[in-house]
Amino acid sequence: MSIFFSGNKWHKVAEFVSEIQWQDNNLAVIEVDGKKITLAKHIELYAVAYKCPHAGAIMADGYIDGMGNIVCPLHRYKFSLQKGRNVSGEGYYLKTFPIEIREDGIYVSL
């Protein structure tokens, strides 16, 4: 199911946060419009790219550090969940996607 809002295409990905198949690291992989993305649960929900921009490791195999950054499992590069900015200094950016929790479910915009 998808809807249009402010020029962005929004896709409903779940009815409730509890129905998402979270791993023990509070990360999940979902498919949105044929594209895999990573969901992260750290105080809020975030949607980021499926693979690390540096070497292509699957971000959901990493973890969320104590500062709320998602950490790549391969080389431990750290990225801000809010902006995708590489905070460990290597200069990469992880693609982020808008996510909203609405009365009728959870939506991600591509």
C-alpha beads as a LAMMPS data file, in Angstrom:
LAMMPS data file: protein, C-alpha beads

110 atoms
109 bonds

1 atom types
1 bond types

-500.0 500.0 xlo xhi
-500.0 500.0 ylo yhi
-500.0 500.0 zlo zhi

Masses

1 110.0

Atoms # bond

1 1 1 0.000 0.000 0.000
2 1 1 1.309 3.457 -0.785
3 1 1 -0.013 6.987 -0.622
4 1 1 1.206 10.336 -1.864
5 1 1 2.091 13.198 0.465
6 1 1 3.907 16.467 -0.296
7 1 1 5.404 15.122 -3.507
8 1 1 6.940 12.104 -1.750
9 1 1 5.690 8.570 -2.176
10 1 1 4.899 7.092 1.224
11 1 1 4.693 3.333 1.737
12 1 1 2.951 1.667 4.638
13 1 1 5.394 -0.877 6.059
14 1 1 3.569 -2.092 9.180
15 1 1 0.479 -1.548 11.280
16 1 1 2.439 -1.510 14.551
17 1 1 6.098 -1.314 15.653
18 1 1 5.631 -4.649 17.436
19 1 1 4.873 -6.509 14.203
20 1 1 8.253 -5.638 12.647
21 1 1 10.682 -8.556 12.933
22 1 1 13.373 -6.860 15.013
23 1 1 16.726 -8.527 15.576
24 1 1 18.285 -8.475 19.062
25 1 1 20.291 -5.396 17.984
26 1 1 17.082 -3.326 17.405
27 1 1 17.634 -3.397 13.642
28 1 1 15.400 -4.915 10.972
29 1 1 15.427 -5.348 7.208
30 1 1 12.253 -4.597 5.293
31 1 1 11.416 -4.340 1.625
32 1 1 9.756 -1.174 0.379
33 1 1 8.651 -0.927 -3.246
34 1 1 11.156 -3.649 -4.221
35 1 1 14.039 -2.021 -2.310
36 1 1 15.597 -3.364 0.900
37 1 1 16.136 -0.845 3.673
38 1 1 17.184 -1.033 7.304
39 1 1 14.944 0.073 10.154
40 1 1 16.509 1.104 13.453
41 1 1 14.801 1.458 16.819
42 1 1 16.616 3.804 19.192
43 1 1 14.271 6.076 21.167
44 1 1 12.538 6.734 17.824
45 1 1 12.310 4.826 14.553
46 1 1 14.721 5.477 11.694
47 1 1 15.025 4.183 8.139
48 1 1 18.430 3.994 6.466
49 1 1 20.119 2.281 3.531
50 1 1 20.414 -1.493 3.489
51 1 1 24.167 -1.436 2.762
52 1 1 27.078 0.621 4.043
53 1 1 28.277 3.183 1.467
54 1 1 31.919 2.243 2.109
55 1 1 32.179 -1.492 1.428
56 1 1 28.607 -2.708 1.058
57 1 1 28.178 -4.514 4.378
58 1 1 24.590 -5.081 5.483
59 1 1 23.839 -2.407 8.069
60 1 1 21.304 -4.558 9.952
61 1 1 24.195 -6.887 10.860
62 1 1 25.819 -4.026 12.788
63 1 1 24.589 -2.394 15.959
64 1 1 23.486 0.890 17.495
65 1 1 26.104 2.407 19.788
66 1 1 25.502 4.264 23.043
67 1 1 25.388 7.609 21.213
68 1 1 22.595 6.418 18.921
69 1 1 24.722 5.889 15.814
70 1 1 24.367 2.867 13.563
71 1 1 27.683 1.038 13.269
72 1 1 28.714 -0.927 10.186
73 1 1 29.594 -4.556 11.018
74 1 1 32.569 -4.687 8.644
75 1 1 34.848 -1.715 9.417
76 1 1 32.924 -0.160 12.340
77 1 1 32.164 3.084 10.522
78 1 1 29.544 5.015 12.488
79 1 1 26.644 6.951 10.981
80 1 1 24.075 9.303 12.494
81 1 1 20.626 7.734 12.371
82 1 1 19.082 11.191 11.966
83 1 1 21.170 12.584 9.103
84 1 1 23.245 9.678 7.789
85 1 1 26.452 11.650 8.381
86 1 1 29.555 9.560 9.027
87 1 1 30.540 10.513 12.595
88 1 1 33.725 8.443 12.797
89 1 1 35.504 10.701 10.286
90 1 1 35.750 8.714 7.063
91 1 1 33.570 11.118 5.047
92 1 1 30.815 8.775 3.851
93 1 1 27.063 9.368 4.046
94 1 1 24.473 6.689 4.694
95 1 1 21.203 7.296 2.842
96 1 1 18.314 8.023 5.214
97 1 1 14.586 7.905 4.512
98 1 1 11.746 9.820 6.166
99 1 1 9.649 7.644 8.470
100 1 1 6.361 8.467 10.180
101 1 1 4.219 6.731 12.750
102 1 1 0.588 7.554 12.004
103 1 1 -2.697 6.463 13.540
104 1 1 -3.099 3.793 10.871
105 1 1 0.488 2.493 10.743
106 1 1 4.164 3.091 10.027
107 1 1 5.137 4.736 6.740
108 1 1 8.466 5.192 4.946
109 1 1 9.058 7.599 2.080
110 1 1 11.395 6.738 -0.783

Bonds

1 1 1 2
2 1 2 3
3 1 3 4
4 1 4 5
5 1 5 6
6 1 6 7
7 1 7 8
8 1 8 9
9 1 9 10
10 1 10 11
11 1 11 12
12 1 12 13
13 1 13 14
14 1 14 15
15 1 15 16
16 1 16 17
17 1 17 18
18 1 18 19
19 1 19 20
20 1 20 21
21 1 21 22
22 1 22 23
23 1 23 24
24 1 24 25
25 1 25 26
26 1 26 27
27 1 27 28
28 1 28 29
29 1 29 30
30 1 30 31
31 1 31 32
32 1 32 33
33 1 33 34
34 1 34 35
35 1 35 36
36 1 36 37
37 1 37 38
38 1 38 39
39 1 39 40
40 1 40 41
41 1 41 42
42 1 42 43
43 1 43 44
44 1 44 45
45 1 45 46
46 1 46 47
47 1 47 48
48 1 48 49
49 1 49 50
50 1 50 51
51 1 51 52
52 1 52 53
53 1 53 54
54 1 54 55
55 1 55 56
56 1 56 57
57 1 57 58
58 1 58 59
59 1 59 60
60 1 60 61
61 1 61 62
62 1 62 63
63 1 63 64
64 1 64 65
65 1 65 66
66 1 66 67
67 1 67 68
68 1 68 69
69 1 69 70
70 1 70 71
71 1 71 72
72 1 72 73
73 1 73 74
74 1 74 75
75 1 75 76
76 1 76 77
77 1 77 78
78 1 78 79
79 1 79 80
80 1 80 81
81 1 81 82
82 1 82 83
83 1 83 84
84 1 84 85
85 1 85 86
86 1 86 87
87 1 87 88
88 1 88 89
89 1 89 90
90 1 90 91
91 1 91 92
92 1 92 93
93 1 93 94
94 1 94 95
95 1 95 96
96 1 96 97
97 1 97 98
98 1 98 99
99 1 99 100
100 1 100 101
101 1 101 102
102 1 102 103
103 1 103 104
104 1 104 105
105 1 105 106
106 1 106 107
107 1 107 108
108 1 108 109
109 1 109 110
